[in-house]
Amino acid sequence: MLLRFRVSNYRSLRDEQELSMIASSLEDSQGAVLRPDGLDLGVLPVAALYGANAAGKSNVLAALEFMREAVKSSHRVWPPEGKVPLDPFLFDPLREGGASTFEVDFLFAGVRYRYGFTLDRVRVRREWLSAYPNRREQVWFLRDVEAEEPFVFGKHLKGSNKTIASLTRANSLFLSAAAENNHQSLFPVYSWFWDQLFSVQSNREMTDTLQTMKEEEKRLAIVDLVRFADLGIVDVRLKERALEPMRRMMLSALELGGSSLEAKLTLTLELSHRSNDNSEVIFSLDQESHGTRSWLSLIGPLLNVLDRGAILLVDELDASLHPYLALEFVRLFQDLSRNPKRAQLIFTSHNTTLLGNLLDGPHLRRDQVWFVDKDGQGATHLYPLTDFTPRKEENLERGYLQGRYGAVPFIEVPLVQGE
């Protein structure tokens, strides 16, 4: 369960920005507030990011995804002598050559952790981890390349700490090296990044849904969600399809087993529609609309995070989706009877109907709404709706579209003007 995420000097996020999932003291009826054991604070199951195009909404999610990949891959995948694949703020030469910082505050298996690191294009400068098993901080390790002792380990962190520290490269995270060397005490922290963070990009890849379809129980759940969406589909099945010759040649050239049976086949979906005379008509995935494919790409990851109580990051939730479907997707996380394992959703959107208006009340709590705006220097600023102390009955959709909270495009002259 994510509590807070902080980042600085990553893409358009120049100065430190924080996304908090901690519930405010506002009394809103929309959505649930999670009350996890071992934590005195309420936690939100949903956070929505709004803002103009190119304001940096996607970069907030990308920063958390970069942190996940650094933990998973820095020791095993990043080249030993290569540069750190960092993407710093480019409009300031000092920032471009400087360091970027990432930190998460999260709850996993009943224990709260705070983990973070600072790195540049060449090395990891700092790295730190604290645990709060009894609501009191235990410093597990501190790493500072400029200190006399680069690694300092707390008495509560049991394991081959110094041995693994000696194996940790300058451009690798200690947490990543520890996971590769079977450090049992740190496995829960590494597992949170590996097993609790999922993402869906705006290009809507189908990989996760295809993998989920291999389990019959989840396949049936996907069929139910597709039927619910009123897409005219009555059944969804996996189908193996031969790869195109050019694709097979590319796999073979990359030495990925192009001559094996697995490399000659790929998985796709076969979708059954019911015609007026009750006969079945089979459509391939390519024959379906963008909206259908968008919904299918979402519900595989959705089922996975609901099953695990994990966190789902969705860029452009409303891409090719009817507002009602986007609303229902959010409701699945807000309703704890359908989300018993307390999964969380963080998404970007332009769908202002979720904010509510005079005809339809809000579907998000006021503390679940965040805005992303970019200043004149190209730097992104992330701030919550609660900074504006909106009233409970306030028309948030109208206020946002009128620019009351910022984060909307400023268009000086209309492209088309009437006489």
N, C-alpha and C positions, 0 to 999 in steps of 0.2 A: 504494500500500500504506500503510494507516494504521499509525502507530507509537504515537501518543498523542493524546488529545483532552482539553482542559481547558476548563472553563466555570465562571462564577460569576454570581450574580444573574440567573438566568433561570428563570422559573416557580418551582418548588419548590426549585431548586438555588441556595440562598442563598450559602453559602460555596464556595470553589473546590473542584471535584471533578475527579478525573482518571480516565479510562478508558485503561488501557495494554494494548497488544497485544504488548508485549515478553515473550518467554518467560522463565520463571524457570529456575533450575538444577535443578529437580525432574526426576527420571527417570521419566516416565510413558510407557507404550506407546500410550496412546489418542491418536490424531490425530498429524498431522505438525507439525514445526516448520520454518518457512520460513527459508532461509538465503540472503537476497538478496545479490548482489554489492555491494560498497561499504559494507557494514554488518557490524560485528563481532558484532552481537546477533542472536539468533534471534527470529523474529516468528511470532505465532500466527495461523492462518487463521480461527479461530472464537472468539467471546466470547459467553457467555450471561449474561443479567441476570435474577436471581430476586428476588422480594420480594412483599409483601402488596399487595392492591389499593389503589390511590391512594397508594402509597409514592413514586412518581416514576420508575418504570422508563421509561415512555413519554417522560418529559421529557428523559431523557438522549439518546435518539434525536432528539427534537424539537429539542434544542439544536444538534446537529450539522446537522440539516436547515435550521434557521434560518441558520446560518453559511453553508451552501451557497447559500441563496437570497439572502442579503445580497451575496455575491460576484457572483452572477449578475445581480442585478436592481437594486442600490442606485443605480447611475448612470442606468440607462435607465428604470426603472419607478417608483421611489419619487418622489413629487411633490417638485419643487424647493423649495417652501415648506412642505411638509408635515412631520409628525412622523415619526420613525423608528418603524416598526411593531414595537416592542420589547415584550416581555412579562416584566417584572421580578418579583422576589419581592414579594408583596403584603402579607405579614403584618408587615412592618417598613416604616413610612413613609419612613425614611431610605433604605432599599434601593429602594423604589418610585421615588423621585426621583433615585436614584444611577445609576451606570454599570454596565454588564454587560461581561464580558470573555469572549472566545472565542479559543482557540488550537489549532492542529493541528500535529503533527509527522508528516511523511509522506515516502514515497519514491516518486518518479515518474521513469521513464525513466533509472534508474540514479543519480539525484541526490536527496539528502535535503534537505528544506526545512522551515523552521519559520515559520509565518505566523499572525498573530493581530491582533486589534483590540479596542479598548474603545470603547463608545458609550453614549449615553444617549438619551432620547426626542427630542432636538433635533439632535445632531451626533455625528460620529465624533471622539472625544477623542484616541485614539492608534491607530496602526497600524504594524506592523513585519513585515519579511521578511528572513530569513537563508537562505543556501544553503550546502551543505557538499559541493561537487563533489569535493574531495580529502580529505574527512573533517576539514577545518578550516573553521571558520566564516568566511563572507563576509557581512557586513552589506550587504544590497542597498538597503534604505531604512528610514528611521525617520520617523514622523509624530507630532508632539505639538503640539496647538493652543496650549498654554501656553508653548511654547518661543519664543525670539526668532526662530529660523528654524523655521517649522512643518514643513518638509520637509527632510530631509537624505538625500542619495543617496550610496551607496558607489561606489567607482571601478569595481567589477565590473559594475554595472548599466548597460549601454549602451542608449541610446534617448533619445527626446524627453521626458525625465523632468520638467524644469521646465515645459515647455509643457503637459503633461498635468496636472501639479500645479495649474497656474493654471486649468484647466478643471474641476477636481474640486470639487464642491459640499461644503458643510459636512456635509451628511447623506449623503454618498456615499463609498464606499470608493475609495481610489486604485487598488487592484487592479481594481475594476470599471470605473472610468474608463479605465484603461490598456488593458483588453481591448476596450472600445468604440472606442478610438483606435488599434488595431492595434500595440500595443507588443509586438514580437516576443520580446524577452527574457523577458517576463512571461507569455507565452502558455502555457508548460507548467504554471505554477502555477494559472492560471485554468482551464486544461483539466482539471486534476485535479478541481476542484469540478464542472465541467460534465459531464465524461465518465466519472468514476470513482466517483461516489456515487449510489446508487440506493436507493429506499426503498419498502416495502410497508406500508401502514397497516392497522390492525385492521379497517377497513370493507371491505377486500379489493376494491378497484376492479380492473376487468378491462382497463384501457386498455393497459398495457404488453404483456400477452399478446395482445391483439387486433393491436397493431402488429407484434409478433414473428411472428404467424401469416402475415403478408404474404410472408415469405421461405419458400419451399417447403422448403428444407433444415431450417429451424428448425420449420416446421409438423410435419414428420415426426418431429423430435426430441420435440416436444410430444406427439404421438400415442404415441410409445414410453413416455414418462413417465406418460401417462394409463393406458395398458395395464398398465404395471408396478404402478400403484396399485390394481389389481383393482377398478375402479369399474364394470365391466360395459360399458365403452365401447370400441369397436373403431376408431373414426375420429372426427376432429374437423376441421371445415371452417369457413372464414369464410363469412358470408352477409350480404348487404346487406339492410337492412330500412327501410321507409319510416318516417319520424318521425311521431309522433302529432301531430295538428293543433295542439294547444296548445303543444307543444314548438317547432313550426315558427313559430308566432306569436311566441313569446318570442325566438327567434333573429332574426327579422325586426325586432322592436322594438329589439333591441340592435345593429342594423345589422351583423349578422354574415353577411349574405348569405342570408337566409332564402328568397329566391326562386330561388337557384341549385340545380342538381341535387344538389351535394354536401351542401347544408344540408337537403335533403329526405330524405337517406338516412343511415343509421347502420350501423356494423358490429356484428355479433353473432356468436355461435358456434352451429353446428349440430352436434349430437353423435349419432353412430350407435351404437345398441345392437343386439346380436344376440339374437334370441329363441330359444326351445328348438327351433323347427322350422327354424332357421338363416336366417330371414328378417330383414331389416334394419328397424329401427324408429328413426325420427328423433325426437330430443328437442330442444326449444329450451333455451337456457341457463336460462331461468326455471323449467323443469320439473325441473332437477337439484337434488340435495340441497345443503345448505350446505357439507358437506364436499367435495363434488365442485367446487363453485364456488371454495372456498378453495384447493384444490390447483391448479386452473387459474390462479387469480390469482397464485400463487407461481411457477409454472414458466416463465412468460414472462420475468420479471425474472431468474430463476435462470439461464436460458440466456444472457441478455445479459451478466451479470457474469462467468460462466465464460468466455465468448468474449472479453471485454475484460480479464480479470484485474482486475476492479473490486471495489468494496465494496458489499454489500447490507445494508441495515438493515431488519429485519422486526420489527414490533410484534405481539406475541402470536402467535408462530410456531405454537403448538398450537391456535389458534382453529378449532374444528370439524374438526380433523384427528385421525386415529387416532395414538396414540403411535409406532407403527411407521413411519408416513409422516414424522412429524416427525424421527424418528431418521435415516431414510434421507436426508432433506433435509440434515441436518447432515453426514452421512457423505460426501456429494458434495463438500463443502469440505475435509474432513479427508483424503481420499484424493487424493494428488497425481497419481496416474495418471488420475483423472477431473477433476482440477483443475490441469492443467499450467501454466496462466498465473497461478497463485497468487492467485485471488480470495479475498476475505474475507467472512465472515458475522458480523454482530452482531445478536443477537435478544433479545427479552424472552420469558419463558415462565413457566408454572406447571407444566410437565411435568417432574416430579421423577424420572421413570424414566431421564432422560438422565444423572442423577448416579450411578446405579448402586446396587445393593443386594446382599444376600448371594446372591441367586439369579442375578443378572446383573451383570456388572462394569460400571464406569463407561464412558460413551461420550464423556466430556469429560475433558481433562486438568484437574488440580486448579487450574492457573493460568489456565484458561479460564472459570472460574466466578466471577461477581461477584454481590454482594448489594446491594440497595437498601432502605434503611430510612428512616423519617421520625421526627424527634424531636418533643418536646412543643411546639415552636414552629412546627411545620409545615415544617421544613427537611429536605430530602432529603440523605442521606449514602450515598455509593457506596464500597464497599470490597471487596477480593478475598477469596476463600476462603483464599488462602495466608496471610492475616493470622492464621489460627487454626492454622497449621502442621499440617494434617491428615495422618495417616499414609496410606501408599500403600494399605493394605488396609482403610481406614476405610469404614464404611457411610455414605456421604455423604447419601443420600436420607433415611435414618432420622435422622441427625444434624440435617439441615435441618428436617425436619418436627417434631422435638422441640424446636426453637428453640435449638439449640446455637450456631448462627451468627447468630441474630437474623433480621430481615427476614421474620418471619411475623406474622400478625395476632394480637393479644391479645384474646381473647374472655372477658370476665369471667363471664358467666352464659349457659349454653346457652339457645337459643331454646325448645327443647323439653326438658323434664325428666321423667324417669320418676318414678314414685311410690316 
